[in-house]
Amino acid sequence: MCVRFTVLTLFPELFPGPLGASLAGRALERGLWALHTVNMRDFGLGAHRAVDDAPFGGGAGMVLRPDVVAAALDSVPGPGRRICLSPRGAPLTQALVQDLAAEPAITLLCGRYEGVDQRALDARACEEISIGDYVLSGGEIAALALMDAVVRLIPGVMGNAQTPAEESFGPEGLLEYPHYTRPGVWEGRAVPGVLLSGNHAAIAAWRAEQALATTRARRPDLLPPQRRG
Ligand code: ADE
């Protein structure tokens, strides 16, 4: 399995950025995933290579032109699934990340300014995805976050690290239990005794209880109503 990402952006220098380091960076070098960038400025119009214009109907900011965006999208060979990063998008969830990790190719369109002309998104069947309920100054950081989440699921990228099923938002949909390592006592704070007991059933029960309590306190929306407590 290898996902080939193509990122359409006005700031290609932002890539691979943090994904060039650590496990993702090593996996990129080893060809476990691939990353190409397309500078949308190359498809800009006129002497100034204009990519944007004022919104019809008035309002603040500028909108990326549909002809420029479509030309950039059409330049990608075998684009695969097309995704526009936008705060208007469907939320990026771990379930969606798992779907994306099974795709052979993904093209990510990074909006800037106020957004992208809707006709380009419709005409080129771009799904819109958001990484959270806040507004970034552009889609690039969202694209990096999406790629990070996907790449770590590609077999061979994470080495011996935990299996995805044990993480937050795994099949049970709970936040993870808290983690502890040495020293056993630090600044007068002791590690919960059960973790030192060697009793695997008791440890599993304690972790399940902690995961449920933390999820109830922080993210009751992740639980079915009867488990919200
Ligand atoms: N672009 C700006 N804000 C964003 C967000 N929250 N998610 C995805 N793309 C964005």
Residues whose N, C-alpha, C, O or C-beta is under 5 A from the ligand:
A	BS01	ADE	L85 S86 P87 I129 S130 I131 G132 Y134 V135 L136 S137 G138 G139 A142
